[in-house]
């Protein structure tokens, strides 16, 4: 098979890197920064483009993600494909199972576990499609199962399949076809000799832009929660302004995360990233254990069992249903608005995260079988998310249903609801160490996601070089990432980040579909080869 060669410079600042891809992405990023910082109505324009994107391509987002999930599961279940190894015969995995799963899960989930573990079940407890359609009553015990059905949709098999298809495609072409570990490689089945031309460059450029945008949104949401966490620990007035994180607090948090991720990326994947991934996995289990012991254990257990049952039963319907405000029913507008704000937003967010997470999953999965890969990249992470949301979110719901919280958790800001839960659940001596645990865990998730993104960007620009990246480029990409986040936060806050992400994810969703098609073509061609 033809090599997916990315032309790189042999000398100068860009030695070992494709100068044109790197410069093109930097120009686009700087233009976005200059426009967002200089245009008074930048936030309004972004919101208008976001709405147009949802109106025109909402059906595509729903249908594409459903296809990614179904095909990934089939590839694992079919004996002939499930046994195929991502590597040559006899190759052994580079990492042990715990470290492998820790790195994949840490890079793939990040801030969502802490920001939304309480916030999403609580929100859907108040409103979800079943409430809108009259199947359940908001804020009652009868709505708990419906709330979890929709919560688990956004953190289950469908979103993890977005990561899985990209990582699987990259790993198959890289480790079975000896091609560079870069986004353009799978297109060899479709593009042939044109891989080294502008088409391949456009694919890599779209991947880098989606990566920058996806990690920017993640850190943007994370620093908001981080500010609430630090305020609970230190009670510094400058952290909050009118009950919301101040711009100074957000900027300081971005600086801390970007600086730490830069140092971690400089240390390499086998040191900083691996150590941080193992640390946040251990801390995650510790936090889960604390909530399991001191939280609503029985409530969480019931939510977990019933939630998975309800989720799996409704998954086919939830995966393909698209609501339109033009359906003519009384609830059509509300259903369409809910889907745009939650499901389509989530699918765009996961897709925007996919270039770097997918490449990272491929980087650490050499030697695994396709069945083992799908289990580790889709099934186990989904189960981990389910446990997390049921234990932490279930405790918050139980505190509200029992009247103990008296609305203090429900009425808190989305980014503050986890810390509001700590205030209700624990007495004064224990609130401080629990808040510290959550803040440290949040930091490790954010740093792990950011340093993985920086390394993946360098991998793409260098044409698939997995190690030994020039420290200057790691520093530069880290600085650009921080600049994008701070500028968009100043221009329009989290809404601006959200809009850019939904818009920016669209081109790469098309790239993902083509990558999956290329993978299927090559697997079919290889059907008679040894596993």
KOLLUM-934470 format. One record per residue (C-alpha): residue number from 1; residue in three letters; x, y, z. Coordinates in steps of 0.25 Angstrom, whole numbers. Example, Ala and Ser with C-alpha at 12.3 -4.5 7.8 and 13.67 -1.06 7.14 Angstrom:
+------+------+-------+-------+-------+
| resi | resn |     X |     Y |     Z |
+------+------+-------+-------+-------+
|    1 |  ala |    49 |   -18 |    31 |
|    2 |  ser |    55 |    -4 |    29 |
+------+------+-------+-------+-------+
***
This chain:
+------+------+-------+-------+-------+
| resi | resn |     X |     Y |     Z |
+------+------+-------+-------+-------+
|    1 |  unk |     0 |     0 |     0 |
|    2 |  unk |     5 |    14 |    -3 |
|    3 |  unk |    11 |    22 |     8 |
|    4 |  unk |     4 |    34 |    14 |
|    5 |  unk |    16 |    43 |    13 |
|    6 |  unk |    15 |    57 |    19 |
|    7 |  unk |    26 |    66 |    14 |
|    8 |  unk |    34 |    72 |    25 |
|    9 |  unk |    45 |    82 |    25 |
|   10 |  unk |    60 |    77 |    26 |
|   11 |  unk |    65 |    90 |    33 |
|   12 |  unk |    61 |   103 |    40 |
|   13 |  unk |    51 |   105 |    51 |
|   14 |  unk |    41 |    95 |    44 |
|   15 |  unk |    51 |    84 |    42 |
|   16 |  unk |    44 |    71 |    44 |
|   17 |  unk |    30 |    78 |    42 |
|   18 |  unk |    21 |    81 |    30 |
|   19 |  unk |    23 |    96 |    30 |
|   20 |  unk |    10 |    99 |    22 |
|   21 |  unk |     1 |    92 |    31 |
|   22 |  unk |     7 |    98 |    43 |
|   23 |  unk |     7 |   112 |    37 |
|   24 |  unk |    -7 |   111 |    32 |
|   25 |  unk |   -13 |   106 |    45 |
|   26 |  unk |    -6 |   117 |    53 |
|   27 |  unk |   -11 |   128 |    43 |
|   28 |  unk |   -25 |   123 |    44 |
|   29 |  unk |   -24 |   123 |    60 |
|   30 |  unk |   -18 |   137 |    60 |
|   31 |  unk |   -29 |   142 |    51 |
|   32 |  unk |   -39 |   136 |    60 |
|   33 |  unk |   -33 |   142 |    72 |
|   34 |  unk |   -31 |   156 |    65 |
|   35 |  unk |   -46 |   156 |    61 |
|   36 |  unk |   -52 |   151 |    74 |
|   37 |  unk |   -44 |   162 |    82 |
|   38 |  unk |   -47 |   173 |    72 |
|   39 |  unk |   -61 |   171 |    68 |
|   40 |  unk |   -71 |   176 |    77 |
|   41 |  unk |   -82 |   167 |    73 |
|   42 |  unk |   -73 |   155 |    71 |
|   43 |  unk |   -81 |   147 |    81 |
|   44 |  unk |   -95 |   150 |    74 |
|   45 |  unk |   -89 |   146 |    61 |
|   46 |  unk |   -84 |   133 |    66 |
|   47 |  unk |   -97 |   130 |    72 |
|   48 |  unk |  -104 |   132 |    59 |
|   49 |  unk |   -94 |   123 |    51 |
|   50 |  unk |   -96 |   113 |    62 |
|   51 |  unk |  -111 |   113 |    60 |
|   52 |  unk |  -110 |   112 |    45 |
|   53 |  unk |  -100 |   100 |    47 |
|   54 |  unk |  -110 |    93 |    56 |
|   55 |  unk |  -122 |    95 |    47 |
|   56 |  unk |  -115 |    90 |    34 |
|   57 |  unk |  -106 |    79 |    40 |
|   58 |  unk |  -113 |    74 |    52 |
|   59 |  unk |  -118 |    62 |    45 |
|   60 |  unk |  -104 |    59 |    40 |
|   61 |  unk |   -98 |    60 |    54 |
|   62 |  unk |  -109 |    50 |    60 |
|   63 |  unk |  -108 |    40 |    48 |
|   64 |  unk |   -93 |    40 |    47 |
|   65 |  unk |   -91 |    37 |    62 |
|   66 |  unk |  -101 |    26 |    62 |
|   67 |  unk |   -94 |    20 |    50 |
|   68 |  unk |   -80 |    21 |    57 |
|   69 |  unk |   -86 |    13 |    69 |
|   70 |  unk |   -93 |     2 |    61 |
|   71 |  unk |   -81 |    -1 |    52 |
|   72 |  unk |   -71 |    -1 |    64 |
|   73 |  unk |   -79 |   -11 |    71 |
|   74 |  unk |   -81 |   -20 |    59 |
|   75 |  unk |   -66 |   -20 |    56 |
|   76 |  unk |   -63 |   -25 |    70 |
|   77 |  unk |   -74 |   -35 |    70 |
|   78 |  unk |   -71 |   -41 |    56 |
|   79 |  unk |   -61 |   -52 |    59 |
|   80 |  unk |   -53 |   -50 |    46 |
|   81 |  unk |   -50 |   -35 |    50 |
|   82 |  unk |   -51 |   -35 |    65 |
|   83 |  unk |   -38 |   -44 |    65 |
|   84 |  unk |   -30 |   -35 |    56 |
|   85 |  unk |   -18 |   -30 |    64 |
|   86 |  unk |   -14 |   -15 |    63 |
|   87 |  unk |     0 |   -19 |    59 |
|   88 |  unk |     9 |   -30 |    53 |
|   89 |  unk |     8 |   -44 |    58 |
|   90 |  unk |    14 |   -46 |    72 |
|   91 |  unk |    15 |   -31 |    75 |
|   92 |  unk |    12 |   -29 |    90 |
|   93 |  unk |     5 |   -16 |    95 |
|   94 |  unk |    14 |    -5 |   100 |
|   95 |  unk |     6 |    -2 |   113 |
|   96 |  unk |    -1 |   -11 |   123 |
|   97 |  unk |   -16 |   -11 |   124 |
|   98 |  unk |   -18 |    -2 |   135 |
|   99 |  unk |    -8 |     9 |   130 |
|  100 |  unk |   -14 |     7 |   116 |
|  101 |  unk |   -28 |     9 |   121 |
|  102 |  unk |   -24 |    20 |   130 |
|  103 |  unk |   -18 |    28 |   119 |
|  104 |  unk |   -29 |    26 |   109 |
|  105 |  unk |   -40 |    29 |   119 |
|  106 |  unk |   -32 |    41 |   125 |
|  107 |  unk |   -30 |    47 |   111 |
|  108 |  unk |   -44 |    44 |   106 |
|  109 |  unk |   -53 |    49 |   117 |
|  110 |  unk |   -46 |    60 |   125 |
|  111 |  unk |   -55 |    72 |   131 |
|  112 |  unk |   -68 |    65 |   127 |
|  113 |  unk |   -67 |    55 |   139 |
|  114 |  unk |   -66 |    66 |   149 |
|  115 |  unk |   -74 |    78 |   143 |
|  116 |  unk |   -86 |    69 |   138 |
|  117 |  unk |   -86 |    57 |   148 |
|  118 |  unk |   -96 |    65 |   157 |
|  119 |  unk |  -100 |    76 |   147 |
|  120 |  unk |  -106 |    67 |   136 |
|  121 |  unk |  -114 |    58 |   144 |
|  122 |  unk |  -120 |    70 |   152 |
|  123 |  unk |  -123 |    78 |   139 |
|  124 |  unk |  -130 |    66 |   133 |
|  125 |  unk |  -137 |    63 |   146 |
|  126 |  unk |  -144 |    77 |   144 |
|  127 |  unk |  -145 |    76 |   129 |
|  128 |  unk |  -143 |    65 |   118 |
|  129 |  unk |  -151 |    60 |   105 |
|  130 |  unk |  -160 |    51 |   114 |
|  131 |  unk |  -164 |    63 |   122 |
|  132 |  unk |  -167 |    71 |   110 |
|  133 |  unk |  -175 |    60 |   104 |
|  134 |  unk |  -183 |    58 |   117 |
|  135 |  unk |  -177 |    44 |   121 |
|  136 |  unk |  -172 |    49 |   134 |
|  137 |  unk |  -173 |    60 |   144 |
|  138 |  unk |  -161 |    69 |   146 |
|  139 |  unk |  -154 |    70 |   159 |
|  140 |  unk |  -161 |    57 |   164 |
|  141 |  unk |  -156 |    43 |   168 |
|  142 |  unk |  -163 |    38 |   156 |
|  143 |  unk |  -154 |    46 |   147 |
|  144 |  unk |  -141 |    40 |   152 |
|  145 |  unk |  -140 |    28 |   142 |
|  146 |  unk |  -144 |    37 |   131 |
|  147 |  unk |  -133 |    47 |   135 |
|  148 |  unk |  -122 |    36 |   135 |
|  149 |  unk |  -127 |    30 |   122 |
|  150 |  unk |  -123 |    43 |   115 |
|  151 |  unk |  -111 |    46 |   123 |
|  152 |  unk |  -105 |    33 |   120 |
|  153 |  unk |  -108 |    35 |   105 |
|  154 |  unk |   -98 |    46 |   105 |
|  155 |  unk |   -87 |    38 |   112 |
|  156 |  unk |   -89 |    24 |   107 |
|  157 |  unk |   -86 |    16 |    95 |
|  158 |  unk |   -89 |    27 |    84 |
|  159 |  unk |   -79 |    38 |    88 |
|  160 |  unk |   -68 |    28 |    92 |
|  161 |  unk |   -70 |    22 |    78 |
|  162 |  unk |   -66 |    35 |    72 |
|  163 |  unk |   -53 |    33 |    78 |
|  164 |  unk |   -52 |    18 |    75 |
|  165 |  unk |   -54 |    19 |    60 |
|  166 |  unk |   -43 |    30 |    58 |
|  167 |  unk |   -33 |    22 |    67 |
|  168 |  unk |   -36 |     9 |    61 |
|  169 |  unk |   -35 |    14 |    47 |
|  170 |  unk |   -21 |    21 |    50 |
|  171 |  unk |   -16 |     9 |    58 |
|  172 |  unk |   -20 |    -1 |    47 |
|  173 |  unk |   -13 |     7 |    36 |
|  174 |  unk |    -1 |    10 |    45 |
|  175 |  unk |     2 |    -3 |    51 |
|  176 |  unk |    -3 |   -13 |    41 |
|  177 |  unk |     0 |    -5 |    28 |
|  178 |  unk |    13 |     2 |    34 |
|  179 |  unk |     8 |    16 |    31 |
|  180 |  unk |    11 |    29 |    39 |
|  181 |  unk |     2 |    31 |    51 |
|  182 |  unk |    -5 |    43 |    45 |
|  183 |  unk |   -19 |    47 |    41 |
|  184 |  unk |   -17 |    46 |    26 |
|  185 |  unk |   -12 |    31 |    26 |
|  186 |  unk |   -25 |    24 |    25 |
|  187 |  unk |   -29 |    32 |    13 |
|  188 |  unk |   -19 |    24 |     5 |
|  189 |  unk |   -30 |    14 |     2 |
|  190 |  unk |   -38 |    26 |    -4 |
|  191 |  unk |   -28 |    36 |   -10 |
|  192 |  unk |   -16 |    28 |   -14 |
|  193 |  unk |    -5 |    36 |   -20 |
|  194 |  unk |   -12 |    49 |   -16 |
|  195 |  unk |    -8 |    47 |    -1 |
|  196 |  unk |     4 |    56 |    -2 |
|  197 |  unk |    -4 |    67 |    -8 |
|  198 |  unk |   -13 |    78 |    -3 |
|  199 |  unk |   -24 |    68 |     0 |
|  200 |  unk |   -16 |    62 |    11 |
|  201 |  unk |   -12 |    75 |    16 |
|  202 |  unk |   -26 |    80 |    17 |
|  203 |  unk |   -30 |    67 |    25 |
|  204 |  unk |   -18 |    69 |    35 |
|  205 |  unk |   -22 |    84 |    36 |
|  206 |  unk |   -36 |    81 |    39 |
|  207 |  unk |   -32 |    71 |    50 |
|  208 |  unk |   -22 |    81 |    57 |
|  209 |  unk |   -33 |    92 |    57 |
|  210 |  unk |   -43 |    83 |    63 |
|  211 |  unk |   -33 |    78 |    73 |
|  212 |  unk |   -30 |    93 |    77 |
|  213 |  unk |   -45 |    96 |    78 |
|  214 |  unk |   -49 |    84 |    85 |
|  215 |  unk |   -38 |    85 |    96 |
|  216 |  unk |   -41 |   100 |    97 |
|  217 |  unk |   -56 |    97 |   101 |
|  218 |  unk |   -52 |    87 |   111 |
|  219 |  unk |   -42 |    95 |   118 |
|  220 |  unk |   -52 |   107 |   117 |
|  221 |  unk |   -62 |    99 |   125 |
|  222 |  unk |   -52 |    93 |   134 |
|  223 |  unk |   -46 |   107 |   138 |
|  224 |  unk |   -60 |   112 |   142 |
|  225 |  unk |   -61 |   100 |   152 |
|  226 |  unk |   -47 |   101 |   156 |
|  227 |  unk |   -50 |   116 |   161 |
|  228 |  unk |   -62 |   111 |   169 |
|  229 |  unk |   -53 |   100 |   175 |
|  230 |  unk |   -42 |   109 |   179 |
|  231 |  unk |   -52 |   119 |   185 |
|  232 |  unk |   -58 |   108 |   194 |
|  233 |  unk |   -43 |   105 |   198 |
|  234 |  unk |   -38 |   119 |   200 |
|  235 |  unk |   -50 |   128 |   200 |
|  236 |  unk |   -42 |   138 |   192 |
|  237 |  unk |   -52 |   149 |   188 |
|  238 |  unk |   -45 |   152 |   175 |
|  239 |  unk |   -48 |   138 |   170 |
|  240 |  unk |   -63 |   141 |   168 |
|  241 |  unk |   -70 |   154 |   163 |
|  242 |  unk |   -85 |   155 |   166 |
|  243 |  unk |   -85 |   140 |   169 |
|  244 |  unk |   -78 |   136 |   155 |
|  245 |  unk |   -64 |   133 |   153 |
|  246 |  unk |   -56 |   146 |   150 |
|  247 |  unk |   -48 |   148 |   137 |
|  248 |  unk |   -35 |   149 |   146 |
|  249 |  unk |   -38 |   136 |   152 |
|  250 |  unk |   -41 |   129 |   139 |
|  251 |  unk |   -29 |   135 |   132 |
|  252 |  unk |   -20 |   130 |   144 |
|  253 |  unk |   -26 |   116 |   144 |
|  254 |  unk |   -23 |   115 |   128 |
|  255 |  unk |    -9 |   120 |   131 |
|  256 |  unk |    -7 |   109 |   142 |
|  257 |  unk |   -13 |    98 |   133 |
|  258 |  unk |    -6 |   102 |   120 |
|  259 |  unk |     8 |   103 |   127 |
|  260 |  unk |     6 |    90 |   134 |
|  261 |  unk |     2 |    83 |   122 |
|  262 |  unk |    14 |    89 |   114 |
|  263 |  unk |    23 |    83 |   125 |
|  264 |  unk |    16 |    70 |   124 |
|  265 |  unk |    17 |    69 |   109 |
|  266 |  unk |    32 |    73 |   109 |
|  267 |  unk |    34 |    61 |   118 |
|  268 |  unk |    28 |    51 |   108 |
|  269 |  unk |    17 |    41 |   108 |
|  270 |  unk |    24 |    30 |   116 |
|  271 |  unk |    27 |    40 |   128 |
|  272 |  unk |    18 |    52 |   130 |
|  273 |  unk |     5 |    48 |   123 |
|  274 |  unk |     6 |    33 |   128 |
|  275 |  unk |     8 |    38 |   142 |
|  276 |  unk |    -3 |    48 |   142 |
|  277 |  unk |   -12 |    38 |   135 |
|  278 |  unk |   -10 |    28 |   146 |
|  279 |  unk |   -11 |    38 |   157 |
|  280 |  unk |   -25 |    44 |   152 |
|  281 |  unk |   -30 |    29 |   151 |
|  282 |  unk |   -26 |    26 |   165 |
|  283 |  unk |   -32 |    39 |   170 |
|  284 |  unk |   -45 |    37 |   162 |
|  285 |  unk |   -46 |    23 |   169 |
|  286 |  unk |   -44 |    30 |   182 |
|  287 |  unk |   -54 |    40 |   180 |
|  288 |  unk |   -64 |    30 |   175 |
|  289 |  unk |   -61 |    21 |   188 |
|  290 |  unk |   -63 |    33 |   197 |
|  291 |  unk |   -77 |    36 |   191 |
|  292 |  unk |   -80 |    22 |   191 |
|  293 |  unk |   -78 |    21 |   206 |
|  294 |  unk |   -83 |    34 |   210 |
|  295 |  unk |   -93 |    37 |   199 |
|  296 |  unk |  -106 |    31 |   195 |
|  297 |  unk |  -101 |    17 |   192 |
|  298 |  unk |  -115 |    10 |   191 |
|  299 |  unk |  -120 |    21 |   182 |
|  300 |  unk |  -108 |    21 |   173 |
|  301 |  unk |  -108 |     6 |   172 |
|  302 |  unk |  -123 |     6 |   167 |
|  303 |  unk |  -120 |    18 |   158 |
|  304 |  unk |  -108 |    10 |   152 |
|  305 |  unk |  -116 |    -3 |   149 |
|  306 |  unk |  -129 |     4 |   145 |
|  307 |  unk |  -121 |    14 |   137 |
|  308 |  unk |  -113 |     4 |   129 |
|  309 |  unk |  -126 |    -4 |   126 |
|  310 |  unk |  -134 |     8 |   122 |
|  311 |  unk |  -122 |    13 |   114 |
|  312 |  unk |  -120 |     1 |   106 |
|  313 |  unk |  -135 |    -1 |   103 |
|  314 |  unk |  -136 |    13 |    98 |
|  315 |  unk |  -123 |    14 |    91 |
|  316 |  unk |  -127 |    10 |    77 |
|  317 |  unk |  -138 |    21 |    77 |
|  318 |  unk |  -130 |    31 |    84 |
|  319 |  unk |  -119 |    30 |    75 |
|  320 |  unk |  -127 |    33 |    62 |
|  321 |  unk |  -138 |    42 |    67 |
|  322 |  unk |  -137 |    56 |    61 |
|  323 |  unk |  -147 |    67 |    66 |
|  324 |  unk |  -151 |    78 |    57 |
|  325 |  unk |  -158 |    91 |    61 |
|  326 |  unk |  -166 |    89 |    48 |
|  327 |  unk |  -172 |    76 |    52 |
|  328 |  unk |  -186 |    83 |    56 |
|  329 |  unk |  -187 |    77 |    70 |
|  330 |  unk |  -189 |    86 |    82 |
|  331 |  unk |  -176 |    81 |    88 |
|  332 |  unk |  -167 |    81 |    75 |
|  333 |  unk |  -161 |    94 |    78 |
|  334 |  unk |  -157 |    90 |    92 |
|  335 |  unk |  -152 |    77 |    88 |
|  336 |  unk |  -143 |    83 |    76 |
|  337 |  unk |  -138 |    93 |    86 |
|  338 |  unk |  -134 |    83 |    96 |
|  339 |  unk |  -127 |    74 |    86 |
|  340 |  unk |  -119 |    85 |    80 |
|  341 |  unk |  -115 |    90 |    94 |
|  342 |  unk |  -111 |    76 |    99 |
|  343 |  unk |  -110 |    64 |    89 |
|  344 |  unk |  -105 |    72 |    77 |
|  345 |  unk |   -96 |    81 |    85 |
|  346 |  unk |   -90 |    68 |    92 |
|  347 |  unk |   -88 |    61 |    79 |
|  348 |  unk |   -81 |    73 |    73 |
|  349 |  unk |   -72 |    74 |    86 |
|  350 |  unk |   -68 |    59 |    85 |
|  351 |  unk |   -65 |    60 |    70 |
|  352 |  unk |   -57 |    73 |    73 |
|  353 |  unk |   -49 |    65 |    83 |
|  354 |  unk |   -47 |    53 |    74 |
|  355 |  unk |   -35 |    56 |    66 |
|  356 |  unk |   -26 |    57 |    77 |
|  357 |  unk |   -33 |    46 |    86 |
|  358 |  unk |   -34 |    37 |    74 |
|  359 |  unk |   -19 |    38 |    70 |
|  360 |  unk |   -15 |    37 |    85 |
|  361 |  unk |   -24 |    24 |    86 |
|  362 |  unk |   -17 |    19 |    74 |
|  363 |  unk |    -3 |    23 |    80 |
|  364 |  unk |    -5 |    15 |    92 |
|  365 |  unk |   -12 |     3 |    86 |
|  366 |  unk |    -2 |    -4 |    78 |
|  367 |  unk |    -3 |   -19 |    80 |
|  368 |  unk |   -18 |   -20 |    84 |
|  369 |  unk |   -28 |   -27 |    76 |
|  370 |  unk |   -40 |   -20 |    70 |
|  371 |  unk |   -49 |   -26 |    80 |
|  372 |  unk |   -40 |   -23 |    92 |
|  373 |  unk |   -39 |    -9 |    86 |
|  374 |  unk |   -54 |    -6 |    85 |
|  375 |  unk |   -56 |   -12 |    99 |
|  376 |  unk |   -45 |    -3 |   105 |
|  377 |  unk |   -49 |    10 |    96 |
|  378 |  unk |   -64 |     9 |    97 |
|  379 |  unk |   -70 |    -1 |   107 |
|  380 |  unk |   -62 |     0 |   119 |
|  381 |  unk |   -61 |    16 |   118 |
|  382 |  unk |   -76 |    16 |   117 |
|  383 |  unk |   -78 |     7 |   129 |
|  384 |  unk |   -68 |    16 |   137 |
|  385 |  unk |   -76 |    28 |   133 |
|  386 |  unk |   -89 |    21 |   137 |
|  387 |  unk |   -84 |    18 |   151 |
|  388 |  unk |   -78 |    32 |   152 |
|  389 |  unk |   -91 |    39 |   149 |
|  390 |  unk |  -100 |    30 |   157 |
|  391 |  unk |   -91 |    31 |   169 |
|  392 |  unk |   -88 |    46 |   169 |
|  393 |  unk |  -101 |    50 |   162 |
|  394 |  unk |  -109 |    41 |   170 |
|  395 |  unk |  -104 |    46 |   183 |
|  396 |  unk |  -108 |    60 |   179 |
|  397 |  unk |  -122 |    56 |   174 |
|  398 |  unk |  -124 |    48 |   187 |
|  399 |  unk |  -121 |    60 |   195 |
|  400 |  unk |  -131 |    69 |   187 |
|  401 |  unk |  -142 |    58 |   187 |
|  402 |  unk |  -140 |    56 |   202 |
|  403 |  unk |  -141 |    71 |   205 |
|  404 |  unk |  -127 |    72 |   212 |
|  405 |  unk |  -121 |    81 |   201 |
|  406 |  unk |  -134 |    89 |   200 |
|  407 |  unk |  -131 |    94 |   186 |
|  408 |  unk |  -116 |    99 |   189 |
|  409 |  unk |  -111 |    89 |   179 |
|  410 |  unk |  -121 |    90 |   168 |
|  411 |  unk |  -120 |   106 |   169 |
|  412 |  unk |  -105 |   106 |   169 |
|  413 |  unk |   -98 |   110 |   156 |
|  414 |  unk |   -95 |    98 |   147 |
|  415 |  unk |   -80 |    98 |   150 |
|  416 |  unk |   -82 |   100 |   165 |
|  417 |  unk |   -92 |    88 |   167 |
|  418 |  unk |   -82 |    78 |   171 |
|  419 |  unk |   -76 |    87 |   182 |
|  420 |  unk |   -90 |    90 |   186 |
|  421 |  unk |   -92 |    75 |   188 |
|  422 |  unk |   -80 |    75 |   196 |
|  423 |  unk |   -85 |    86 |   205 |
|  424 |  unk |   -98 |    78 |   208 |
|  425 |  unk |   -92 |    64 |   209 |
|  426 |  unk |   -80 |    67 |   218 |
|  427 |  unk |   -79 |    75 |   231 |
|  428 |  unk |   -69 |    86 |   233 |
|  429 |  unk |   -56 |    78 |   236 |
|  430 |  unk |   -57 |    69 |   224 |
|  431 |  unk |   -62 |    80 |   213 |
|  432 |  unk |   -48 |    85 |   212 |
|  433 |  unk |   -40 |    72 |   209 |
|  434 |  unk |   -52 |    67 |   199 |
|  435 |  unk |   -51 |    81 |   192 |
|  436 |  unk |   -36 |    79 |   191 |
|  437 |  unk |   -38 |    65 |   185 |
|  438 |  unk |   -48 |    70 |   175 |
|  439 |  unk |   -39 |    82 |   171 |
|  440 |  unk |   -26 |    73 |   169 |
|  441 |  unk |   -34 |    63 |   161 |
|  442 |  unk |   -40 |    74 |   152 |
|  443 |  unk |   -26 |    79 |   150 |
|  444 |  unk |   -20 |    65 |   146 |
|  445 |  unk |   -31 |    63 |   136 |
|  446 |  unk |   -30 |    76 |   130 |
|  447 |  unk |   -15 |    75 |   129 |
|  448 |  unk |   -15 |    61 |   124 |
|  449 |  unk |   -25 |    65 |   113 |
|  450 |  unk |   -17 |    78 |   109 |
|  451 |  unk |    -3 |    71 |   109 |
|  452 |  unk |    -9 |    60 |   100 |
|  453 |  unk |   -14 |    70 |    91 |
|  454 |  unk |    -1 |    77 |    89 |
|  455 |  unk |     6 |    65 |    86 |
|  456 |  unk |    -4 |    60 |    76 |
|  457 |  unk |    -3 |    73 |    69 |
|  458 |  unk |    12 |    72 |    68 |
|  459 |  unk |    10 |    57 |    63 |
|  460 |  unk |     1 |    62 |    52 |
|  461 |  unk |     9 |    73 |    47 |
|  462 |  unk |    22 |    65 |    48 |
|  463 |  unk |    15 |    54 |    39 |
|  464 |  unk |    13 |    44 |    49 |
|  465 |  unk |    26 |    45 |    58 |
|  466 |  unk |    21 |    40 |    71 |
|  467 |  unk |    33 |    44 |    80 |
|  468 |  unk |    45 |    54 |    81 |
|  469 |  unk |    37 |    66 |    77 |
|  470 |  unk |    44 |    79 |    77 |
|  471 |  unk |    42 |    86 |    91 |
|  472 |  unk |    40 |   100 |    84 |
|  473 |  unk |    28 |    95 |    76 |
|  474 |  unk |    22 |    89 |    89 |
|  475 |  unk |    24 |   102 |    96 |
|  476 |  unk |    18 |   110 |    84 |
|  477 |  unk |     6 |   101 |    82 |
|  478 |  unk |     3 |   102 |    97 |
|  479 |  unk |     4 |   117 |    97 |
|  480 |  unk |    -6 |   118 |    85 |
|  481 |  unk |   -16 |   109 |    92 |
|  482 |  unk |   -16 |   118 |   104 |
|  483 |  unk |   -17 |   130 |    95 |
|  484 |  unk |   -30 |   124 |    88 |
|  485 |  unk |   -36 |   120 |   101 |
|  486 |  unk |   -34 |   134 |   108 |
|  487 |  unk |   -38 |   142 |    96 |
|  488 |  unk |   -51 |   134 |    94 |
|  489 |  unk |   -54 |   135 |   109 |
|  490 |  unk |   -52 |   150 |   109 |
|  491 |  unk |   -60 |   152 |    95 |
|  492 |  unk |   -73 |   144 |    99 |
|  493 |  unk |   -70 |   134 |   111 |
|  494 |  unk |   -74 |   120 |   110 |
|  495 |  unk |   -84 |   123 |   100 |
|  496 |  unk |   -74 |   128 |    90 |
|  497 |  unk |   -65 |   115 |    92 |
|  498 |  unk |   -78 |   106 |    91 |
|  499 |  unk |   -81 |   113 |    77 |
|  500 |  unk |   -67 |   112 |    71 |
|  501 |  unk |   -67 |    97 |    75 |
|  502 |  unk |   -81 |    94 |    69 |
|  503 |  unk |   -76 |   101 |    56 |
|  504 |  unk |   -62 |    95 |    56 |
|  505 |  unk |   -66 |    81 |    58 |
|  506 |  unk |   -74 |    80 |    46 |
|  507 |  unk |   -63 |    78 |    35 |
|  508 |  unk |   -56 |    68 |    44 |
|  509 |  unk |   -69 |    60 |    45 |
|  510 |  unk |   -68 |    58 |    30 |
|  511 |  unk |   -53 |    54 |    31 |
|  512 |  unk |   -57 |    43 |    41 |
|  513 |  unk |   -68 |    37 |    32 |
|  514 |  unk |   -58 |    36 |    21 |
|  515 |  unk |   -47 |    30 |    31 |
|  516 |  unk |   -57 |    19 |    35 |
|  517 |  unk |   -61 |    16 |    20 |
|  518 |  unk |   -46 |    15 |    17 |
|  519 |  unk |   -44 |     6 |    29 |
|  520 |  unk |   -56 |    -3 |    24 |
|  521 |  unk |   -50 |    -4 |    10 |
|  522 |  unk |   -36 |    -8 |    15 |
|  523 |  unk |   -42 |   -18 |    25 |
|  524 |  unk |   -50 |   -24 |    14 |
|  525 |  unk |   -38 |   -25 |     5 |
|  526 |  unk |   -30 |   -32 |    16 |
|  527 |  unk |   -41 |   -42 |    20 |
|  528 |  unk |   -33 |   -54 |    15 |
|  529 |  unk |   -20 |   -50 |    22 |
|  530 |  unk |   -15 |   -55 |    35 |
|  531 |  unk |   -21 |   -49 |    47 |
+------+------+-------+-------+-------+
***
